Amino acid sequence: MDSPLVRVILATLGGYVLILFFLFVYDWILEEYPGPPSGPVELERIQHPLHHQTAVNALGLFKQLPEPEKAAMRQCLTSNLVPLEQWLARLGQSNFQILCMGELHEESTRSFLSKKFFPALSFDVLMLEATPGELKGLIKRMEAGRDYFPLLDADIMNILRTVRGRNPDIRISGIEQTDTQAENHHGSLNPRDRSIAQNFWSTFEAGSRHIVLFGALHCANEPDWLFHNLCEQASSALKNEMLNVRVLGEHQNGAVEAFVYFLDEIGMKKRDFVVPDTRSLPGHIHEWFPLLNHHTLRKYRSLIVFRA
């Protein structure tokens, strides 16, 4: 039937279809070609005012110490706050096989890792918080020359390029829980990390150096989380070659910001630093910074702090 009404209806429907098509294409472009966040960079020294009182209190207690105790505490901190480059050199000469690196999924973290951490370290396997299918898409984009693409809301392209450039034979694996595993492990305690541990061991190569780059909680030495699961399943010899590290920018975490402020005020050098063994920090630090102790020092063997 070729009537004016039919032509109007068809034209209207065609218009709707065209609009839906353009909306679909627009959404696909936004998803496939996201841009980095463009928000202003905060430069204030105190960005977590609720935590700042902890630093003020610690400074007050430090000033009350006798001068010999102050000097001893400064010396202990100097020995245990190692320049990043020095720690990386030591790590490169060590016999580590598994390094679980707990991060916050933020652009500043990924930028730090791609510019200062991964260019300085040789290793064999990088394991990411992605399924094999997701990783395949990331690698394809990298090889196509993409400048930017996020994994868990922060760019991963520069890390992949840096790792490949530093270690041409690197093997990159995605060990995130798959949908099938999620269905099979439904009902068990923290099934996701059990699946990730299973995927880790299926990829593990004895004698090789593995870096696991995951969200911070997965790398905490806490029951039912990934690193704890790996330690329980590892041989006694391998346990001695495992390390969990938390990576934090000085303003990413209020407790760390308070600690860094304290360090600056008592005259420690202002630089990126590593605490190789959090248990070796002065006892007063564990006491004066309870949140830092509870959330980081007790759960991670090492702590990396990068400065703004």
RADAVEN-V589407 format. One record per residue. N is the residue number from 0. RES is the residue in three letters. OMEGA is omega in whole degrees, -180 to 180 (none if undefined). NEAR is the number of other C-alpha atoms within 8 Angstrom. D_FIRST is the distance of its C-alpha to the first C-alpha in whole Angstrom. Layout:
<<N/RES/OMEGA/NEAR/D_FIRST> <N/RES/OMEGA/NEAR/D_FIRST>>
This chain:
<<0/MET/-177/3/0> <1/ASP/-179/5/4> <2/SER/178/6/6> <3/PRO/-179/6/9> <4/LEU/179/6/10> <5/VAL/-180/9/7> <6/ARG/178/9/9> <7/VAL/180/8/12> <8/ILE/180/8/12> <9/LEU/180/8/12> <10/ALA/179/8/15> <11/THR/179/8/17> <12/LEU/178/8/16> <13/GLY/178/8/17> <14/GLY/178/8/20> <15/TYR/180/8/21> <16/VAL/180/8/21> <17/LEU/178/8/23> <18/ILE/179/8/26> <19/LEU/180/8/26> <20/PHE/-180/8/27> <21/PHE/177/8/29> <22/LEU/178/8/31> <23/PHE/180/8/32> <24/VAL/-179/8/33> <25/TYR/179/8/35> <26/ASP/-180/8/37> <27/TRP/179/8/37> <28/ILE/179/9/39> <29/LEU/-179/8/41> <30/GLU/-175/7/42> <31/GLU/-179/6/43> <32/TYR/179/7/45> <33/PRO/176/10/47> <34/GLY/178/6/49> <35/PRO/178/7/53> <36/PRO/-174/4/54> <37/SER/-180/4/55> <38/GLY/-180/4/57> <39/PRO/177/4/60> <40/VAL/180/4/63> <41/GLU/-177/4/66> <42/LEU/-178/5/69> <43/GLU/-180/5/71> <44/ARG/180/4/74> <45/ILE/-180/7/73> <46/GLN/178/7/70> <47/HIS/-174/10/70> <48/PRO/-180/7/73> <49/LEU/180/6/73> <50/HIS/-173/11/74> <51/HIS/-179/12/77> <52/GLN/176/9/79> <53/THR/178/10/80> <54/ALA/179/13/81> <55/VAL/180/9/83> <56/ASN/-180/9/85> <57/ALA/178/11/85> <58/LEU/177/11/87> <59/GLY/179/8/89> <60/LEU/178/8/90> <61/PHE/-179/8/91> <62/LYS/-180/7/93> <63/GLN/-179/6/95> <64/LEU/172/8/96> <65/PRO/-176/6/100> <66/GLU/178/6/100> <67/PRO/179/6/100> <68/GLU/176/8/97> <69/LYS/-179/11/95> <70/ALA/180/8/96> <71/ALA/180/8/96> <72/MET/177/9/92> <73/ARG/-179/10/91> <74/GLN/178/8/93> <75/CYS/178/10/91> <76/LEU/178/10/87> <77/THR/-179/9/88> <78/SER/-173/7/89> <79/ASN/174/12/86> <80/LEU/-170/10/83> <81/VAL/174/12/83> <82/PRO/-177/10/81> <83/LEU/-177/10/78> <84/GLU/180/7/79> <85/GLN/180/8/82> <86/TRP/179/11/80> <87/LEU/177/11/78> <88/ALA/178/10/81> <89/ARG/-180/8/82> <90/LEU/179/9/79> <91/GLY/180/8/78> <92/GLN/-178/6/82> <93/SER/-180/6/82> <94/ASN/-178/6/81> <95/PHE/174/10/77> <96/GLN/-179/12/75> <97/ILE/174/11/72> <98/LEU/179/13/72> <99/CYS/-174/14/69> <100/MET/-179/15/68> <101/GLY/-176/16/67> <102/GLU/161/12/65> <103/LEU/-176/9/63> <104/HIS/-179/10/59> <105/GLU/-178/8/60> <106/GLU/-178/8/59> <107/SER/178/7/63> <108/THR/-178/13/64> <109/ARG/178/13/62> <110/SER/178/10/63> <111/PHE/-178/10/67> <112/LEU/-177/10/66> <113/SER/-176/13/65> <114/LYS/-171/9/67> <115/LYS/-176/8/71> <116/PHE/-173/10/70> <117/PHE/178/13/69> <118/PRO/-173/10/70> <119/ALA/-172/10/74> <120/LEU/174/10/73> <121/SER/176/8/73> <122/PHE/-168/10/71> <123/ASP/-173/11/69> <124/VAL/172/12/66> <125/LEU/-179/12/64> <126/MET/-173/13/62> <127/LEU/180/12/59> <128/GLU/-180/10/58> <129/ALA/174/12/54> <130/THR/177/11/53> <131/PRO/179/10/53> <132/GLY/178/7/49> <133/GLU/180/9/50> <134/LEU/179/11/53> <135/LYS/178/8/51> <136/GLY/179/8/49> <137/LEU/180/10/51> <138/ILE/180/9/53> <139/LYS/179/8/50> <140/ARG/179/10/50> <141/MET/-178/12/54> <142/GLU/176/7/54> <143/ALA/176/6/51> <144/GLY/180/6/53> <145/ARG/180/9/51> <146/ASP/-173/7/54> <147/TYR/168/11/53> <148/PHE/-174/14/51> <149/PRO/164/10/52> <150/LEU/-177/8/53> <151/LEU/170/5/53> <152/ASP/177/7/53> <153/ALA/-174/12/55> <154/ASP/177/12/56> <155/ILE/-175/11/57> <156/MET/-178/13/56> <157/ASN/176/11/60> <158/ILE/-180/12/61> <159/LEU/180/10/60> <160/ARG/-179/9/61> <161/THR/-179/12/64> <162/VAL/179/13/65> <163/ARG/-179/10/64> <164/GLY/-179/7/66> <165/ARG/-176/11/69> <166/ASN/-173/10/68> <167/PRO/-178/7/67> <168/ASP/-178/6/67> <169/ILE/173/11/66> <170/ARG/-178/7/63> <171/ILE/-176/8/61> <172/SER/172/11/60> <173/GLY/-174/12/57> <174/ILE/177/13/59> <175/GLU/177/12/56> <176/GLN/177/13/56> <177/THR/178/7/52> <178/ASP/180/6/50> <179/THR/179/6/51> <180/GLN/180/9/55> <181/ALA/178/12/54> <182/GLU/-177/7/52> <183/ASN/-176/6/55> <184/HIS/-178/10/58> <185/HIS/177/7/56> <186/GLY/179/5/59> <187/SER/-177/6/62> <188/LEU/-177/5/64> <189/ASN/-175/8/62> <190/PRO/-178/11/60> <191/ARG/-177/9/59> <192/ASP/173/13/62> <193/ARG/178/12/63> <194/SER/-180/13/60> <195/ILE/178/12/61> <196/ALA/178/11/65> <197/GLN/179/8/63> <198/ASN/178/11/61> <199/PHE/-176/10/64> <200/TRP/178/7/67> <201/SER/-180/6/64> <202/THR/-173/7/64> <203/PHE/176/7/68> <204/GLU/-179/5/70> <205/ALA/180/5/74> <206/GLY/179/5/76> <207/SER/179/9/73> <208/ARG/-177/11/72> <209/HIS/170/13/69> <210/ILE/179/12/68> <211/VAL/-180/11/66> <212/LEU/-175/12/64> <213/PHE/173/12/62> <214/GLY/-169/12/62> <215/ALA/-175/11/65> <216/LEU/-179/7/66> <217/HIS/-177/11/65> <218/CYS/177/18/68> <219/ALA/177/14/70> <220/ASN/-178/10/73> <221/GLU/-179/8/72> <222/PRO/174/6/71> <223/ASP/174/10/68> <224/TRP/-170/15/67> <225/LEU/-174/13/66> <226/PHE/178/13/70> <227/HIS/177/13/72> <228/ASN/-179/13/70> <229/LEU/179/9/71> <230/CYS/-180/9/74> <231/GLU/-176/6/75> <232/GLN/-176/6/73> <233/ALA/175/8/75> <234/SER/180/6/79> <235/SER/-180/6/82> <236/ALA/-178/6/82> <237/LEU/180/9/79> <238/LYS/180/9/79> <239/ASN/-179/6/81> <240/GLU/179/10/79> <241/MET/-177/12/76> <242/LEU/173/10/75> <243/ASN/-172/15/73> <244/VAL/171/14/73> <245/ARG/-180/14/71> <246/VAL/-178/13/69> <247/LEU/168/15/69> <248/GLY/-174/12/69> <249/GLU/-180/12/72> <250/HIS/180/11/69> <251/GLN/-172/8/67> <252/ASN/-177/10/69> <253/GLY/-179/12/71> <254/ALA/178/10/74> <255/VAL/178/12/74> <256/GLU/179/15/74> <257/ALA/179/13/77> <258/PHE/180/11/79> <259/VAL/178/9/78> <260/TYR/178/9/79> <261/PHE/-179/12/83> <262/LEU/179/9/83> <263/ASP/-175/10/83> <264/GLU/180/8/85> <265/ILE/170/8/88> <266/GLY/175/6/88> <267/MET/-179/9/86> <268/LYS/-180/5/84> <269/LYS/-177/6/81> <270/ARG/169/7/79> <271/ASP/-180/10/76> <272/PHE/178/11/78> <273/VAL/167/14/78> <274/VAL/-175/11/80> <275/PRO/-180/11/81> <276/ASP/-175/10/82> <277/THR/180/12/81> <278/ARG/-176/7/84> <279/SER/177/6/86> <280/LEU/178/11/86> <281/PRO/-179/9/88> <282/GLY/-180/6/89> <283/HIS/-180/6/88> <284/ILE/178/9/85> <285/HIS/-178/12/84> <286/GLU/-174/8/85> <287/TRP/-179/9/84> <288/PHE/-173/13/81> <289/PRO/180/8/80> <290/LEU/176/8/76> <291/LEU/179/12/76> <292/ASN/-175/12/78> <293/HIS/-173/9/76> <294/HIS/-174/8/73> <295/THR/-171/11/74> <296/LEU/-179/14/78> <297/ARG/-171/10/78> <298/LYS/-177/10/75> <299/TYR/179/14/75> <300/ARG/-179/13/78> <301/SER/178/14/77> <302/LEU/173/16/75> <303/ILE/177/13/74> <304/VAL/176/11/74> <305/PHE/-175/12/72> <306/ARG/-180/8/73> <307/ALA/none/6/71>>
